[in-house]
Amino acid sequence: MIADDQERYLRRAAKANRDRLAVAHREAVIQEAAKKAVDVRQNMERLKELRLGKQAQDARTEISKASHKPRRFKLKGR
C-alpha cells in the first residue's frame, strides 16, 4: 500500500512538472510562431516589391519598343 501511494505521488509530481514545463515551452513556441509570421509577411512584401519593379521595367521596355519604329538602312552603292 505504501508503494502504491508513493507511486501515485511520484506520478502526480512528474505530471505537475511536465505541465509546468509545457507552459514555459508553449510561450516560447507562441513567440517563435509570431516571429515567423512577421518574417513571412516581410518576405512577401519584399517579393511583391521585386515583382512590381520587374513588371514596371517590362512595361517601360514594351513602351520603348513600341515607340521606336525599326530603321531601314540604305545600302550604299546601289
N, CA, C, O and CB atoms as a CASP TS submission, in Angstrom:
PFRMAT TS
TARGET T0000
AUTHOR 0000-0000-0000
METHOD Language model
MODEL 1
PARENT N/A
ATOM      1  N   MET     1       0.830  -1.197   0.000  1.00  0.00           N
ATOM      2  CA  MET     1       0.000   0.000   0.000  1.00  0.00           C
ATOM      3  C   MET     1       0.867   1.252   0.000  1.00  0.00           C
ATOM      4  O   MET     1       0.548   2.228  -0.678  1.00  0.00           O
ATOM      5  CB  MET     1      -0.940   0.003   1.210  1.00  0.00           C
ATOM      6  N   ILE     2       1.946   1.229   0.745  1.00  0.00           N
ATOM      7  CA  ILE     2       2.836   2.383   0.777  1.00  0.00           C
ATOM      8  C   ILE     2       3.482   2.580  -0.594  1.00  0.00           C
ATOM      9  O   ILE     2       3.672   3.712  -1.040  1.00  0.00           O
ATOM     10  CB  ILE     2       3.918   2.208   1.868  1.00  0.00           C
ATOM     11  N   ALA     3       3.809   1.498  -1.244  1.00  0.00           N
ATOM     12  CA  ALA     3       4.408   1.589  -2.572  1.00  0.00           C
ATOM     13  C   ALA     3       3.426   2.196  -3.557  1.00  0.00           C
ATOM     14  O   ALA     3       3.822   2.983  -4.417  1.00  0.00           O
ATOM     15  CB  ALA     3       4.862   0.209  -3.058  1.00  0.00           C
ATOM     16  N   ASP     4       2.143   1.841  -3.446  1.00  0.00           N
ATOM     17  CA  ASP     4       1.131   2.417  -4.336  1.00  0.00           C
ATOM     18  C   ASP     4       0.995   3.919  -4.108  1.00  0.00           C
ATOM     19  O   ASP     4       0.911   4.690  -5.064  1.00  0.00           O
ATOM     20  CB  ASP     4      -0.226   1.727  -4.125  1.00  0.00           C
ATOM     21  N   ASP     5       0.972   4.336  -2.832  1.00  0.00           N
ATOM     22  CA  ASP     5       0.865   5.762  -2.515  1.00  0.00           C
ATOM     23  C   ASP     5       2.093   6.515  -3.028  1.00  0.00           C
ATOM     24  O   ASP     5       1.989   7.606  -3.590  1.00  0.00           O
ATOM     25  CB  ASP     5       0.706   5.971  -0.990  1.00  0.00           C
ATOM     26  N   GLN     6       3.245   5.906  -2.820  1.00  0.00           N
ATOM     27  CA  GLN     6       4.467   6.551  -3.281  1.00  0.00           C
ATOM     28  C   GLN     6       4.490   6.653  -4.811  1.00  0.00           C
ATOM     29  O   GLN     6       4.919   7.663  -5.368  1.00  0.00           O
ATOM     30  CB  GLN     6       5.697   5.780  -2.779  1.00  0.00           C
ATOM     31  N   GLU     7       4.026   5.603  -5.473  1.00  0.00           N
ATOM     32  CA  GLU     7       3.978   5.631  -6.940  1.00  0.00           C
ATOM     33  C   GLU     7       3.013   6.698  -7.436  1.00  0.00           C
ATOM     34  O   GLU     7       3.316   7.431  -8.377  1.00  0.00           O
ATOM     35  CB  GLU     7       3.570   4.259  -7.493  1.00  0.00           C
ATOM     36  N   ARG     8       1.844   6.782  -6.797  1.00  0.00           N
ATOM     37  CA  ARG     8       0.867   7.814  -7.158  1.00  0.00           C
ATOM     38  C   ARG     8       1.456   9.209  -6.955  1.00  0.00           C
ATOM     39  O   ARG     8       1.283  10.095  -7.792  1.00  0.00           O
ATOM     40  CB  ARG     8      -0.422   7.656  -6.323  1.00  0.00           C
ATOM     41  N   TYR     9       2.150   9.389  -5.841  1.00  0.00           N
ATOM     42  CA  TYR     9       2.767  10.678  -5.547  1.00  0.00           C
ATOM     43  C   TYR     9       3.800  11.034  -6.627  1.00  0.00           C
ATOM     44  O   TYR     9       3.830  12.161  -7.121  1.00  0.00           O
ATOM     45  CB  TYR     9       3.431  10.652  -4.148  1.00  0.00           C
ATOM     46  N   LEU    10       4.632  10.072  -6.977  1.00  0.00           N
ATOM     47  CA  LEU    10       5.650  10.316  -7.992  1.00  0.00           C
ATOM     48  C   LEU    10       5.031  10.626  -9.353  1.00  0.00           C
ATOM     49  O   LEU    10       5.518  11.488 -10.084  1.00  0.00           O
ATOM     50  CB  LEU    10       6.574   9.112  -8.105  1.00  0.00           C
ATOM     51  N   ARG    11       3.952   9.914  -9.686  1.00  0.00           N
ATOM     52  CA  ARG    11       3.274  10.185 -10.949  1.00  0.00           C
ATOM     53  C   ARG    11       2.679  11.589 -10.973  1.00  0.00           C
ATOM     54  O   ARG    11       2.781  12.290 -11.980  1.00  0.00           O
ATOM     55  CB  ARG    11       2.181   9.152 -11.191  1.00  0.00           C
ATOM     56  N   ARG    12       2.060  12.000  -9.870  1.00  0.00           N
ATOM     57  CA  ARG    12       1.482  13.351  -9.792  1.00  0.00           C
ATOM     58  C   ARG    12       2.572  14.404  -9.870  1.00  0.00           C
ATOM     59  O   ARG    12       2.414  15.424 -10.542  1.00  0.00           O
ATOM     60  CB  ARG    12       0.674  13.526  -8.492  1.00  0.00           C
ATOM     61  N   ALA    13       3.677  14.156  -9.183  1.00  0.00           N
ATOM     62  CA  ALA    13       4.778  15.116  -9.209  1.00  0.00           C
ATOM     63  C   ALA    13       5.350  15.228 -10.628  1.00  0.00           C
ATOM     64  O   ALA    13       5.657  16.324 -11.097  1.00  0.00           O
ATOM     65  CB  ALA    13       5.886  14.698  -8.208  1.00  0.00           C
ATOM     66  N   ALA    14       5.488  14.092 -11.298  1.00  0.00           N
ATOM     67  CA  ALA    14       6.002  14.105 -12.670  1.00  0.00           C
ATOM     68  C   ALA    14       5.042  14.841 -13.599  1.00  0.00           C
ATOM     69  O   ALA    14       5.477  15.611 -14.455  1.00  0.00           O
ATOM     70  CB  ALA    14       6.231  12.668 -13.176  1.00  0.00           C
ATOM     71  N   LYS    15       3.747  14.611 -13.435  1.00  0.00           N
ATOM     72  CA  LYS    15       2.754  15.288 -14.270  1.00  0.00           C
ATOM     73  C   LYS    15       2.772  16.789 -14.010  1.00  0.00           C
ATOM     74  O   LYS    15       2.711  17.583 -14.948  1.00  0.00           O
ATOM     75  CB  LYS    15       1.346  14.718 -14.009  1.00  0.00           C
ATOM     76  N   ALA    16       2.857  17.184 -12.737  1.00  0.00           N
ATOM     77  CA  ALA    16       2.913  18.607 -12.408  1.00  0.00           C
ATOM     78  C   ALA    16       4.150  19.249 -13.031  1.00  0.00           C
ATOM     79  O   ALA    16       4.089  20.375 -13.525  1.00  0.00           O
ATOM     80  CB  ALA    16       2.917  18.810 -10.879  1.00  0.00           C
ATOM     81  N   ASN    17       5.262  18.536 -13.007  1.00  0.00           N
ATOM     82  CA  ASN    17       6.490  19.053 -13.606  1.00  0.00           C
ATOM     83  C   ASN    17       6.344  19.185 -15.122  1.00  0.00           C
ATOM     84  O   ASN    17       6.767  20.187 -15.699  1.00  0.00           O
ATOM     85  CB  ASN    17       7.677  18.140 -13.265  1.00  0.00           C
ATOM     86  N   ARG    18       5.753  18.187 -15.765  1.00  0.00           N
ATOM     87  CA  ARG    18       5.521  18.257 -17.219  1.00  0.00           C
ATOM     88  C   ARG    18       4.612  19.422 -17.564  1.00  0.00           C
ATOM     89  O   ARG    18       4.859  20.154 -18.522  1.00  0.00           O
ATOM     90  CB  ARG    18       4.908  16.943 -17.738  1.00  0.00           C
ATOM     91  N   ASP    19       3.549  19.589 -16.768  1.00  0.00           N
ATOM     92  CA  ASP    19       2.625  20.696 -17.023  1.00  0.00           C
ATOM     93  C   ASP    19       3.329  22.043 -16.868  1.00  0.00           C
ATOM     94  O   ASP    19       3.108  22.952 -17.668  1.00  0.00           O
ATOM     95  CB  ASP    19       1.419  20.617 -16.073  1.00  0.00           C
ATOM     96  N   ARG    20       4.171  22.175 -15.849  1.00  0.00           N
ATOM     97  CA  ARG    20       4.899  23.426 -15.612  1.00  0.00           C
ATOM     98  C   ARG    20       5.840  23.714 -16.786  1.00  0.00           C
ATOM     99  O   ARG    20       5.920  24.847 -17.261  1.00  0.00           O
ATOM    100  CB  ARG    20       5.699  23.352 -14.280  1.00  0.00           C
ATOM    101  N   LEU    21       6.543  22.694 -17.241  1.00  0.00           N
ATOM    102  CA  LEU    21       7.453  22.871 -18.371  1.00  0.00           C
ATOM    103  C   LEU    21       6.695  23.139 -19.666  1.00  0.00           C
ATOM    104  O   LEU    21       7.172  23.886 -20.520  1.00  0.00           O
ATOM    105  CB  LEU    21       8.337  21.641 -18.534  1.00  0.00           C
ATOM    106  N   ALA    22       5.525  22.538 -19.814  1.00  0.00           N
ATOM    107  CA  ALA    22       4.727  22.737 -21.030  1.00  0.00           C
ATOM    108  C   ALA    22       4.282  24.185 -21.154  1.00  0.00           C
ATOM    109  O   ALA    22       4.250  24.735 -22.255  1.00  0.00           O
ATOM    110  CB  ALA    22       3.503  21.811 -21.032  1.00  0.00           C
ATOM    111  N   VAL    23       3.937  24.807 -20.027  1.00  0.00           N
ATOM    112  CA  VAL    23       3.511  26.212 -20.065  1.00  0.00           C
ATOM    113  C   VAL    23       4.667  27.091 -20.543  1.00  0.00           C
ATOM    114  O   VAL    23       4.482  27.959 -21.397  1.00  0.00           O
ATOM    115  CB  VAL    23       3.016  26.679 -18.664  1.00  0.00           C
ATOM    116  N   ALA    24       5.848  26.864 -19.994  1.00  0.00           N
ATOM    117  CA  ALA    24       7.010  27.659 -20.407  1.00  0.00           C
ATOM    118  C   ALA    24       7.345  27.401 -21.871  1.00  0.00           C
ATOM    119  O   ALA    24       7.663  28.331 -22.612  1.00  0.00           O
ATOM    120  CB  ALA    24       8.230  27.338 -19.521  1.00  0.00           C
ATOM    121  N   HIS    25       7.273  26.162 -22.279  1.00  0.00           N
ATOM    122  CA  HIS    25       7.568  25.801 -23.669  1.00  0.00           C
ATOM    123  C   HIS    25       6.523  26.380 -24.610  1.00  0.00           C
ATOM    124  O   HIS    25       6.855  26.842 -25.701  1.00  0.00           O
ATOM    125  CB  HIS    25       7.633  24.276 -23.829  1.00  0.00           C
ATOM    126  N   ARG    26       5.274  26.357 -24.194  1.00  0.00           N
ATOM    127  CA  ARG    26       4.183  26.876 -25.026  1.00  0.00           C
ATOM    128  C   ARG    26       4.400  28.356 -25.316  1.00  0.00           C
ATOM    129  O   ARG    26       4.189  28.799 -26.445  1.00  0.00           O
ATOM    130  CB  ARG    26       2.817  26.661 -24.335  1.00  0.00           C
ATOM    131  N   GLU    27       4.819  29.126 -24.315  1.00  0.00           N
ATOM    132  CA  GLU    27       5.055  30.558 -24.525  1.00  0.00           C
ATOM    133  C   GLU    27       6.179  30.776 -25.539  1.00  0.00           C
ATOM    134  O   GLU    27       6.092  31.657 -26.395  1.00  0.00           O
ATOM    135  CB  GLU    27       5.400  31.251 -23.188  1.00  0.00           C
ATOM    136  N   ALA    28       7.229  29.967 -25.433  1.00  0.00           N
ATOM    137  CA  ALA    28       8.339  30.092 -26.379  1.00  0.00           C
ATOM    138  C   ALA    28       7.881  29.733 -27.788  1.00  0.00           C
ATOM    139  O   ALA    28       8.274  30.385 -28.756  1.00  0.00           O
ATOM    140  CB  ALA    28       9.517  29.193 -25.955  1.00  0.00           C
ATOM    141  N   VAL    29       7.062  28.709 -27.904  1.00  0.00           N
ATOM    142  CA  VAL    29       6.558  28.290 -29.211  1.00  0.00           C
ATOM    143  C   VAL    29       5.670  29.369 -29.809  1.00  0.00           C
ATOM    144  O   VAL    29       5.740  29.633 -31.010  1.00  0.00           O
ATOM    145  CB  VAL    29       5.783  26.968 -29.097  1.00  0.00           C
ATOM    146  N   ILE    30       4.843  29.991 -28.995  1.00  0.00           N
ATOM    147  CA  ILE    30       3.957  31.061 -29.473  1.00  0.00           C
ATOM    148  C   ILE    30       4.782  32.251 -29.956  1.00  0.00           C
ATOM    149  O   ILE    30       4.490  32.830 -31.002  1.00  0.00           O
ATOM    150  CB  ILE    30       2.976  31.504 -28.355  1.00  0.00           C
ATOM    151  N   GLN    31       5.817  32.617 -29.189  1.00  0.00           N
ATOM    152  CA  GLN    31       6.668  33.736 -29.600  1.00  0.00           C
ATOM    153  C   GLN    31       7.404  33.414 -30.894  1.00  0.00           C
ATOM    154  O   GLN    31       7.536  34.270 -31.769  1.00  0.00           O
ATOM    155  CB  GLN    31       7.674  34.082 -28.494  1.00  0.00           C
ATOM    156  N   GLU    32       7.882  32.183 -31.014  1.00  0.00           N
ATOM    157  CA  GLU    32       8.580  31.782 -32.228  1.00  0.00           C
ATOM    158  C   GLU    32       7.639  31.808 -33.432  1.00  0.00           C
ATOM    159  O   GLU    32       8.028  32.239 -34.518  1.00  0.00           O
ATOM    160  CB  GLU    32       9.185  30.384 -32.058  1.00  0.00           C
ATOM    161  N   ALA    33       6.413  31.353 -33.242  1.00  0.00           N
ATOM    162  CA  ALA    33       5.437  31.358 -34.338  1.00  0.00           C
ATOM    163  C   ALA    33       5.109  32.796 -34.753  1.00  0.00           C
ATOM    164  O   ALA    33       4.973  33.089 -35.941  1.00  0.00           O
ATOM    165  CB  ALA    33       4.143  30.610 -33.920  1.00  0.00           C
ATOM    166  N   ALA    34       4.985  33.681 -33.775  1.00  0.00           N
ATOM    167  CA  ALA    34       4.701  35.083 -34.091  1.00  0.00           C
ATOM    168  C   ALA    34       5.859  35.691 -34.872  1.00  0.00           C
ATOM    169  O   ALA    34       5.636  36.434 -35.827  1.00  0.00           O
ATOM    170  CB  ALA    34       4.440  35.892 -32.802  1.00  0.00           C
ATOM    171  N   LYS    35       7.086  35.388 -34.479  1.00  0.00           N
ATOM    172  CA  LYS    35       8.255  35.909 -35.186  1.00  0.00           C
ATOM    173  C   LYS    35       8.299  35.371 -36.611  1.00  0.00           C
ATOM    174  O   LYS    35       8.600  36.113 -37.545  1.00  0.00           O
ATOM    175  CB  LYS    35       9.549  35.545 -34.437  1.00  0.00           C
ATOM    176  N   LYS    36       8.003  34.090 -36.782  1.00  0.00           N
ATOM    177  CA  LYS    36       7.994  33.514 -38.127  1.00  0.00           C
ATOM    178  C   LYS    36       6.938  34.181 -38.993  1.00  0.00           C
ATOM    179  O   LYS    36       7.171  34.440 -40.174  1.00  0.00           O
ATOM    180  CB  LYS    36       7.746  32.003 -38.065  1.00  0.00           C
ATOM    181  N   ALA    37       5.770  34.463 -38.408  1.00  0.00           N
ATOM    182  CA  ALA    37       4.701  35.103 -39.167  1.00  0.00           C
ATOM    183  C   ALA    37       5.141  36.493 -39.642  1.00  0.00           C
ATOM    184  O   ALA    37       4.870  36.882 -40.779  1.00  0.00           O
ATOM    185  CB  ALA    37       3.418  35.206 -38.309  1.00  0.00           C
ATOM    186  N   VAL    38       5.817  37.232 -38.769  1.00  0.00           N
ATOM    187  CA  VAL    38       6.318  38.559 -39.148  1.00  0.00           C
ATOM    188  C   VAL    38       7.353  38.411 -40.259  1.00  0.00           C
ATOM    189  O   VAL    38       7.327  39.158 -41.236  1.00  0.00           O
ATOM    190  CB  VAL    38       6.933  39.297 -37.920  1.00  0.00           C
ATOM    191  N   ASP    39       8.258  37.456 -40.112  1.00  0.00           N
ATOM    192  CA  ASP    39       9.282  37.233 -41.138  1.00  0.00           C
ATOM    193  C   ASP    39       8.661  36.881 -42.488  1.00  0.00           C
ATOM    194  O   ASP    39       9.116  37.352 -43.530  1.00  0.00           O
ATOM    195  CB  ASP    39      10.234  36.121 -40.701  1.00  0.00           C
ATOM    196  N   VAL    40       7.627  36.054 -42.460  1.00  0.00           N
ATOM    197  CA  VAL    40       6.958  35.659 -43.709  1.00  0.00           C
ATOM    198  C   VAL    40       6.310  36.872 -44.364  1.00  0.00           C
ATOM    199  O   VAL    40       6.416  37.058 -45.576  1.00  0.00           O
ATOM    200  CB  VAL    40       5.896  34.563 -43.443  1.00  0.00           C
ATOM    201  N   ARG    41       5.640  37.697 -43.562  1.00  0.00           N
ATOM    202  CA  ARG    41       5.000  38.891 -44.124  1.00  0.00           C
ATOM    203  C   ARG    41       6.036  39.853 -44.715  1.00  0.00           C
ATOM    204  O   ARG    41       5.816  40.432 -45.778  1.00  0.00           O
ATOM    205  CB  ARG    41       4.172  39.610 -43.044  1.00  0.00           C
ATOM    206  N   GLN    42       7.163  40.017 -44.021  1.00  0.00           N
ATOM    207  CA  GLN    42       8.208  40.895 -44.551  1.00  0.00           C
ATOM    208  C   GLN    42       8.774  40.345 -45.856  1.00  0.00           C
ATOM    209  O   GLN    42       9.025  41.102 -46.794  1.00  0.00           O
ATOM    210  CB  GLN    42       9.334  41.072 -43.522  1.00  0.00           C
ATOM    211  N   ASN    43       8.972  39.052 -45.917  1.00  0.00           N
ATOM    212  CA  ASN    43       9.500  38.446 -47.133  1.00  0.00           C
ATOM    213  C   ASN    43       8.495  38.576 -48.280  1.00  0.00           C
ATOM    214  O   ASN    43       8.877  38.849 -49.418  1.00  0.00           O
ATOM    215  CB  ASN    43       9.846  36.968 -46.888  1.00  0.00           C
ATOM    216  N   MET    44       7.210  38.379 -47.973  1.00  0.00           N
ATOM    217  CA  MET    44       6.185  38.530 -49.007  1.00  0.00           C
ATOM    218  C   MET    44       6.170  39.960 -49.536  1.00  0.00           C
ATOM    219  O   MET    44       6.020  40.175 -50.739  1.00  0.00           O
ATOM    220  CB  MET    44       4.796  38.149 -48.456  1.00  0.00           C
ATOM    221  N   GLU    45       6.323  40.935 -48.649  1.00  0.00           N
ATOM    222  CA  GLU    45       6.350  42.338 -49.065  1.00  0.00           C
ATOM    223  C   GLU    45       7.575  42.608 -49.947  1.00  0.00           C
ATOM    224  O   GLU    45       7.478  43.310 -50.954  1.00  0.00           O
ATOM    225  CB  GLU    45       6.359  43.272 -47.827  1.00  0.00           C
ATOM    226  N   ARG    46       8.721  42.050 -49.565  1.00  0.00           N
ATOM    227  CA  ARG    46       9.942  42.220 -50.354  1.00  0.00           C
ATOM    228  C   ARG    46       9.764  41.625 -51.751  1.00  0.00           C
ATOM    229  O   ARG    46      10.124  42.247 -52.750  1.00  0.00           O
ATOM    230  CB  ARG    46      11.144  41.561 -49.642  1.00  0.00           C
ATOM    231  N   LEU    47       9.205  40.416 -51.808  1.00  0.00           N
ATOM    232  CA  LEU    47       8.985  39.766 -53.105  1.00  0.00           C
ATOM    233  C   LEU    47       7.980  40.534 -53.960  1.00  0.00           C
ATOM    234  O   LEU    47       8.120  40.617 -55.180  1.00  0.00           O
ATOM    235  CB  LEU    47       8.500  38.330 -52.902  1.00  0.00           C
ATOM    236  N   LYS    48       6.969  41.092 -53.302  1.00  0.00           N
ATOM    237  CA  LYS    48       5.973  41.885 -54.032  1.00  0.00           C
ATOM    238  C   LYS    48       6.631  43.112 -54.659  1.00  0.00           C
ATOM    239  O   LYS    48       6.362  43.449 -55.812  1.00  0.00           O
ATOM    240  CB  LYS    48       4.819  42.316 -53.091  1.00  0.00           C
ATOM    241  N   GLU    49       7.500  43.781 -53.889  1.00  0.00           N
ATOM    242  CA  GLU    49       8.188  44.954 -54.421  1.00  0.00           C
ATOM    243  C   GLU    49       9.071  44.575 -55.609  1.00  0.00           C
ATOM    244  O   GLU    49       9.122  45.292 -56.608  1.00  0.00           O
ATOM    245  CB  GLU    49       9.030  45.623 -53.325  1.00  0.00           C
ATOM    246  N   LEU    50       9.760  43.450 -55.491  1.00  0.00           N
ATOM    247  CA  LEU    50      10.590  42.989 -56.608  1.00  0.00           C
ATOM    248  C   LEU    50       9.747  42.681 -57.843  1.00  0.00           C
ATOM    249  O   LEU    50      10.122  43.035 -58.961  1.00  0.00           O
ATOM    250  CB  LEU    50      11.386  41.746 -56.198  1.00  0.00           C
ATOM    251  N   ARG    51       8.606  42.019 -57.634  1.00  0.00           N
ATOM    252  CA  ARG    51       7.728  41.660 -58.748  1.00  0.00           C
ATOM    253  C   ARG    51       7.172  42.913 -59.415  1.00  0.00           C
ATOM    254  O   ARG    51       7.155  43.012 -60.642  1.00  0.00           O
ATOM    255  CB  ARG    51       6.578  40.760 -58.264  1.00  0.00           C
ATOM    256  N   LEU    52       6.716  43.870 -58.607  1.00  0.00           N
ATOM    257  CA  LEU    52       6.164  45.102 -59.171  1.00  0.00           C
ATOM    258  C   LEU    52       7.242  45.897 -59.911  1.00  0.00           C
ATOM    259  O   LEU    52       6.971  46.494 -60.953  1.00  0.00           O
ATOM    260  CB  LEU    52       5.537  45.965 -58.063  1.00  0.00           C
ATOM    261  N   GLY    53       8.454  45.905 -59.375  1.00  0.00           N
ATOM    262  CA  GLY    53       9.551  46.586 -60.058  1.00  0.00           C
ATOM    263  C   GLY    53       9.854  45.942 -61.397  1.00  0.00           C
ATOM    264  O   GLY    53      10.093  46.642 -62.381  1.00  0.00           O
ATOM    265  N   LYS    54       9.847  44.625 -61.448  1.00  0.00           N
ATOM    266  CA  LYS    54      10.095  43.903 -62.697  1.00  0.00           C
ATOM    267  C   LYS    54       8.971  44.169 -63.696  1.00  0.00           C
ATOM    268  O   LYS    54       9.229  44.373 -64.883  1.00  0.00           O
ATOM    269  CB  LYS    54      10.230  42.387 -62.431  1.00  0.00           C
ATOM    270  N   GLN    55       7.733  44.167 -63.223  1.00  0.00           N
ATOM    271  CA  GLN    55       6.613  44.444 -64.116  1.00  0.00           C
ATOM    272  C   GLN    55       6.702  45.861 -64.672  1.00  0.00           C
ATOM    273  O   GLN    55       6.422  46.088 -65.849  1.00  0.00           O
ATOM    274  CB  GLN    55       5.282  44.245 -63.384  1.00  0.00           C
ATOM    275  N   ALA    56       7.092  46.810 -63.828  1.00  0.00           N
ATOM    276  CA  ALA    56       7.226  48.191 -64.295  1.00  0.00           C
ATOM    277  C   ALA    56       8.338  48.295 -65.338  1.00  0.00           C
ATOM    278  O   ALA    56       8.187  48.981 -66.350  1.00  0.00           O
ATOM    279  CB  ALA    56       7.513  49.140 -63.110  1.00  0.00           C
ATOM    280  N   GLN    57       9.448  47.614 -65.086  1.00  0.00           N
ATOM    281  CA  GLN    57      10.554  47.626 -66.046  1.00  0.00           C
ATOM    282  C   GLN    57      10.127  46.987 -67.366  1.00  0.00           C
ATOM    283  O   GLN    57      10.456  47.495 -68.437  1.00  0.00           O
ATOM    284  CB  GLN    57      11.781  46.889 -65.469  1.00  0.00           C
ATOM    285  N   ASP    58       9.402  45.886 -67.292  1.00  0.00           N
ATOM    286  CA  ASP    58       8.910  45.232 -68.512  1.00  0.00           C
ATOM    287  C   ASP    58       7.970  46.156 -69.283  1.00  0.00           C
ATOM    288  O   ASP    58       8.024  46.229 -70.511  1.00  0.00           O
ATOM    289  CB  ASP    58       8.188  43.914 -68.165  1.00  0.00           C
ATOM    290  N   ALA    59       7.106  46.864 -68.546  1.00  0.00           N
ATOM    291  CA  ALA    59       6.176  47.779 -69.199  1.00  0.00           C
ATOM    292  C   ALA    59       6.945  48.908 -69.885  1.00  0.00           C
ATOM    293  O   ALA    59       6.610  49.289 -71.007  1.00  0.00           O
ATOM    294  CB  ALA    59       5.167  48.354 -68.177  1.00  0.00           C
ATOM    295  N   ARG    60       7.982  49.451 -69.220  1.00  0.00           N
ATOM    296  CA  ARG    60       8.786  50.512 -69.840  1.00  0.00           C
ATOM    297  C   ARG    60       9.489  49.996 -71.087  1.00  0.00           C
ATOM    298  O   ARG    60       9.592  50.703 -72.089  1.00  0.00           O
ATOM    299  CB  ARG    60       9.820  51.065 -68.840  1.00  0.00           C
ATOM    300  N   THR    61       9.971  48.765 -71.021  1.00  0.00           N
ATOM    301  CA  THR    61      10.642  48.177 -72.179  1.00  0.00           C
ATOM    302  C   THR    61       9.674  48.022 -73.337  1.00  0.00           C
ATOM    303  O   THR    61      10.024  48.335 -74.475  1.00  0.00           O
ATOM    304  CB  THR    61      11.254  46.819 -71.818  1.00  0.00           C
ATOM    305  N   GLU    62       8.472  47.548 -73.076  1.00  0.00           N
ATOM    306  CA  GLU    62       7.467  47.381 -74.127  1.00  0.00           C
ATOM    307  C   GLU    62       7.084  48.726 -74.734  1.00  0.00           C
ATOM    308  O   GLU    62       6.937  48.838 -75.951  1.00  0.00           O
ATOM    309  CB  GLU    62       6.221  46.679 -73.570  1.00  0.00           C
ATOM    310  N   ILE    63       6.921  49.745 -73.893  1.00  0.00           N
ATOM    311  CA  ILE    63       6.575  51.077 -74.395  1.00  0.00           C
ATOM    312  C   ILE    63       7.713  51.610 -75.262  1.00  0.00           C
ATOM    313  O   ILE    63       7.484  52.205 -76.315  1.00  0.00           O
ATOM    314  CB  ILE    63       6.281  52.053 -73.222  1.00  0.00           C
ATOM    315  N   SER    64       8.930  51.387 -74.803  1.00  0.00           N
ATOM    316  CA  SER    64      10.089  51.854 -75.562  1.00  0.00           C
ATOM    317  C   SER    64      10.178  51.162 -76.916  1.00  0.00           C
ATOM    318  O   SER    64      10.460  51.799 -77.931  1.00  0.00           O
ATOM    319  CB  SER    64      11.374  51.617 -74.769  1.00  0.00           C
ATOM    320  N   LYS    65       9.939  49.871 -76.926  1.00  0.00           N
ATOM    321  CA  LYS    65       9.975  49.123 -78.189  1.00  0.00           C
ATOM    322  C   LYS    65       8.870  49.586 -79.132  1.00  0.00           C
ATOM    323  O   LYS    65       9.088  49.692 -80.339  1.00  0.00           O
ATOM    324  CB  LYS    65       9.840  47.614 -77.925  1.00  0.00           C
ATOM    325  N   ALA    66       7.706  49.858 -78.597  1.00  0.00           N
ATOM    326  CA  ALA    66       6.577  50.257 -79.429  1.00  0.00           C
ATOM    327  C   ALA    66       6.764  51.660 -79.999  1.00  0.00           C
ATOM    328  O   ALA    66       6.291  51.945 -81.098  1.00  0.00           O
ATOM    329  CB  ALA    66       5.287  50.190 -78.628  1.00  0.00           C
ATOM    330  N   SER    67       7.441  52.530 -79.272  1.00  0.00           N
ATOM    331  CA  SER    67       7.585  53.908 -79.736  1.00  0.00           C
ATOM    332  C   SER    67       8.687  54.064 -80.774  1.00  0.00           C
ATOM    333  O   SER    67       8.696  55.040 -81.523  1.00  0.00           O
ATOM    334  CB  SER    67       7.862  54.818 -78.567  1.00  0.00           C
ATOM    335  N   HIS    68       9.609  53.120 -80.828  1.00  0.00           N
ATOM    336  CA  HIS    68      10.676  53.196 -81.833  1.00  0.00           C
ATOM    337  C   HIS    68      10.294  52.362 -83.041  1.00  0.00           C
ATOM    338  O   HIS    68      10.037  51.161 -82.951  1.00  0.00           O
ATOM    339  CB  HIS    68      12.031  52.714 -81.249  1.00  0.00           C
ATOM    340  N   LYS    69      10.267  53.044 -84.167  1.00  0.00           N
ATOM    341  CA  LYS    69       9.999  52.314 -85.408  1.00  0.00           C
ATOM    342  C   LYS    69      11.309  51.702 -85.881  1.00  0.00           C
ATOM    343  O   LYS    69      12.366  52.309 -85.708  1.00  0.00           O
ATOM    344  CB  LYS    69       9.380  53.251 -86.510  1.00  0.00           C
ATOM    345  N   PRO    70      11.264  50.564 -86.447  1.00  0.00           N
ATOM    346  CA  PRO    70      12.507  49.970 -86.944  1.00  0.00           C
ATOM    347  C   PRO    70      13.078  50.828 -88.063  1.00  0.00           C
ATOM    348  O   PRO    70      12.344  51.277 -88.943  1.00  0.00           O
ATOM    349  CB  PRO    70      12.269  48.523 -87.439  1.00  0.00           C
ATOM    350  N   ARG    71      14.357  51.049 -88.032  1.00  0.00           N
ATOM    351  CA  ARG    71      15.002  51.870 -89.051  1.00  0.00           C
ATOM    352  C   ARG    71      15.376  51.000 -90.233  1.00  0.00           C
ATOM    353  O   ARG    71      15.784  49.847 -90.093  1.00  0.00           O
ATOM    354  CB  ARG    71      16.249  52.586 -88.485  1.00  0.00           C
ATOM    355  N   ARG    72      15.225  51.583 -91.366  1.00  0.00           N
ATOM    356  CA  ARG    72      15.617  50.881 -92.579  1.00  0.00           C
ATOM    357  C   ARG    72      16.901  51.537 -93.093  1.00  0.00           C
ATOM    358  O   ARG    72      16.944  52.737 -93.362  1.00  0.00           O
ATOM    359  CB  ARG    72      14.472  50.917 -93.666  1.00  0.00           C
ATOM    360  N   PHE    73      17.881  50.762 -93.211  1.00  0.00           N
ATOM    361  CA  PHE    73      19.169  51.276 -93.655  1.00  0.00           C
ATOM    362  C   PHE    73      19.278  51.117 -95.180  1.00  0.00           C
ATOM    363  O   PHE    73      18.915  50.087 -95.747  1.00  0.00           O
ATOM    364  CB  PHE    73      20.339  50.538 -92.931  1.00  0.00           C
ATOM    365  N   LYS    74      19.780  52.153 -95.803  1.00  0.00           N
ATOM    366  CA  LYS    74      20.003  52.098 -97.246  1.00  0.00           C
ATOM    367  C   LYS    74      21.401  51.572 -97.485  1.00  0.00           C
ATOM    368  O   LYS    74      22.362  51.971 -96.827  1.00  0.00           O
ATOM    369  CB  LYS    74      19.808  53.495 -97.914  1.00  0.00           C
ATOM    370  N   LEU    75      21.488  50.691 -98.418  1.00  0.00           N
ATOM    371  CA  LEU    75      22.790  50.168 -98.783  1.00  0.00           C
ATOM    372  C   LEU    75      23.447  51.144 -99.757  1.00  0.00           C
ATOM    373  O   LEU    75      22.842  51.570-100.741  1.00  0.00           O
ATOM    374  CB  LEU    75      22.669  48.742 -99.404  1.00  0.00           C
ATOM    375  N   LYS    76      24.663  51.476 -99.466  1.00  0.00           N
ATOM    376  CA  LYS    76      25.391  52.403-100.344  1.00  0.00           C
ATOM    377  C   LYS    76      25.875  51.675-101.576  1.00  0.00           C
ATOM    378  O   LYS    76      26.224  50.495-101.534  1.00  0.00           O
ATOM    379  CB  LYS    76      26.581  53.049 -99.607  1.00  0.00           C
ATOM    380  N   GLY    77      25.887  52.382-102.639  1.00  0.00           N
ATOM    381  CA  GLY    77      26.395  51.838-103.869  1.00  0.00           C
ATOM    382  C   GLY    77      25.329  51.160-104.712  1.00  0.00           C
ATOM    383  O   GLY    77      25.669  50.534-105.716  1.00  0.00           O
ATOM    384  N   ARG    78      24.147  51.248-104.377  1.00  0.00           N
ATOM    385  CA  ARG    78      23.108  50.642-105.208  1.00  0.00           C
ATOM    386  C   ARG    78      22.239  51.669-105.793  1.00  0.00           C
ATOM    387  O   ARG    78      21.305  51.343-106.525  1.00  0.00           O
ATOM    388  CB  ARG    78      22.284  49.675-104.436  1.00  0.00           C
TER
END
